[in-house]
């Protein structure tokens, strides 16, 4: 009875429409991050993180209204993914079902964190700066704990594992499992596949650099070495041919944003 009720909640039309709004918002955030990353690549300015993208959105005409819509959509997306994590993939084999449900739970956490950030900015309680220092403060707390280096190293490995999973989804077309079959058929399907592959690989590469920064912090015992997406992209920029590499990553993040629009239209809900 509980399973049947859960499945009904998961397939609720209102929830599915809200989740699609959330996916569109998620795509917009990635497009904004990509745009800021291009500015970082060639002019050095901007906060190329999801928080920076949300603050950029807030500064646009009707930006606060769009942020509130983003919050509602992301909350619906979280609920949808949580329902999927509990009741989804019932027809799959045991190990595959567990893996897919854990993946849905992980996405719910990511969307939830973004929803909280969007809510804080929309309500005016979000700080205008200091994201990197907060990140470094958390890392410093971890390093100061017993076996702190090990804890930070574990965080680094977890982030790198997520990065590898993202790249793998792009290389193996694993992202198509979240789409209805018609999404990848015909000429438009070829475009969806192209932006999905490029987008997932580029996003995985960016997340991998974040994991590398945490690993560097663990090895050097220096929390200042850790950082989020903005620090990761600026690290890419500072390498040989960095602006060109960062431009490539930015284009990949933009491709992922476009893929989110296709995902919103063709999301597999059963």
C-alpha positions, 0 to 999 in steps of 0.5 A, a space after each residue: 500500500 505504501 509503495 503504491 501511494 509512493 508511486 502515485 505521488 511520484 507520478 503526480 502531474 503537478 509534481 512532474 510539471 514542477 520538476 520540469 520547471 526545476 530542470 529548466 532553472 538548473 539549465 539556466 544556472 549552468 548557462 549563467 555559470 558558463 557565461 561567467 566562466 568565459 568572463 573569468 577566462 578572458 577578463 579575470 572577473 566574476 564568481 563562476 559558481 552556482 551561487 554567483 550565477 544565482 546572484 547574477 540572475 537576481 540582478 536582472 529585471 524581474 530577477 527576484 521573481 525568477 529566483 522564487 520560481 527557481 526555488 519552487 521548481 527546485 523543491 519540486 525537483 528534490 521531491 521528485 528525485 526523493 520519490 524516485 530514490 525510494 520507489 523508482 526503478 522497481 522493475 530493475 535488477 537488485 544491484 542496478 536498482 540500488 545504484 540508480 536509487 542512490 544516484 537519484 538521492 545524490 541528485 536530490 541533495 545537489 538540487 536541495 543545496 541549490 534550492 537553499 542557496 536560491 531561497 537565501 538570495 531571493 529572500 535577501 538573506 544570502 551573503 553577497 560574497 565569502 563563498 570561498 572563505 566559507 569553503 576554506 573554513 569548513 576545510 580548516 575545521 575538518 583539518 583540525 579534527 582528529 585524522 583531519 587529513 584523512 577526512 579531507 582526503 576522503 572528501 576529495 576522493 568522493 568528489 573525484 568519484 562524482 566527477 568520474 561518474 559524470 564523465 562516464 555518463 557522458 561517454 557511455 550515454 548513460 544520461 539517456 536513461 533519464 530521457 524518453 526514447 523519442 528524445 534521442 531519435 531523429 535530427 533533434 535526437 542527435 543534437 540532444 546526444 551531442 550536448 549531453 555528451 559534451 556537457 556531462 564530460 565538461 561538468 565532470 572535468 570541472 568537478 574533478 578539479 574541485 576534488 583535486 583542490 581538496 586533495 591538494 589541501 589534504 596533502 599540504 595541510 592548508 585549507 586555503 588550497 581547497 575551493 569550490 567551482 569558482 576556484 576550480 575554474 580559475 585554477 584551469 585559467 591559470 594553467 598554460 593555455 588556460 583561457 582556451 581550456 576554460 573556454 572549452 569547459 565553459 562551452 561544455 557547461 553551456 551544453 549541459 545547460 541546453 541538455 537540461 532544457 531537453 531533459 525537462 521536455 523529455 524527462 522519463 517519469 516512469 
